[in-house]
Amino acid sequence: MDMSSIMASQLRSLQSTVQMSVLNKALTMNTNAATEMLEVLPDQPAAAHPTKGASIDVKA
């Protein structure tokens, strides 16, 4: 194996490692942002059931 092919292989390995590191950091940042967003949301009241308790007019 010549020197340039060894260096090319090492460069590909380094690029892959850096790419995985960047993706991991981006995922962590997005997860933290989503968690913070959910924590600051006000408590939502439960939605009313669409038909339960409503009066229904039935004509014979």
C-alpha positions in Angstrom: 0.0 0.0 0.0 1.4 3.4 -0.9 1.4 6.4 1.3 -1.3 8.3 -0.6 -3.8 5.5 -0.4 -3.1 5.1 3.4 -3.6 8.9 3.8 -6.8 8.8 1.7 -8.2 6.0 3.9 -7.4 7.9 7.1 -9.0 11.0 5.7 -12.2 9.1 4.9 -12.2 7.7 8.4 -11.7 11.2 9.9 -14.4 12.7 7.7 -16.8 10.0 8.9 -15.9 10.6 12.5 -16.4 14.4 12.2 -19.7 14.0 10.4 -21.0 11.6 13.1 -19.9 14.1 15.8 -21.6 17.0 14.1 -24.8 15.0 13.6 -24.8 13.9 17.2 -24.4 17.5 18.5 -27.2 18.7 16.2 -29.5 15.9 17.5 -28.7 16.8 21.1 -29.4 20.5 20.4 -32.7 19.7 18.7 -33.7 17.4 21.6 -32.8 20.0 24.2 -34.8 22.7 22.2 -37.8 20.4 21.9 -37.7 19.6 25.7 -37.5 23.3 26.6 -40.4 24.1 24.3 -42.6 21.4 25.9 -41.7 22.5 29.4 -42.8 26.1 28.7 -46.1 25.2 27.1 -49.0 26.1 29.3 -51.2 23.3 30.5 -53.9 22.8 28.0 -57.4 22.0 29.1 -58.8 18.7 28.1 -60.7 19.0 24.8 -64.5 18.5 25.1 -65.8 15.2 23.6 -67.4 16.0 20.2 -70.7 14.2 20.9 -70.8 13.1 24.6 -73.1 15.3 26.6 -74.5 17.1 23.5 -78.2 17.1 22.9 -79.3 15.3 19.8 -82.6 16.2 18.1 -84.2 12.9 16.8 -87.4 13.3 14.8 -89.5 10.2 14.2 
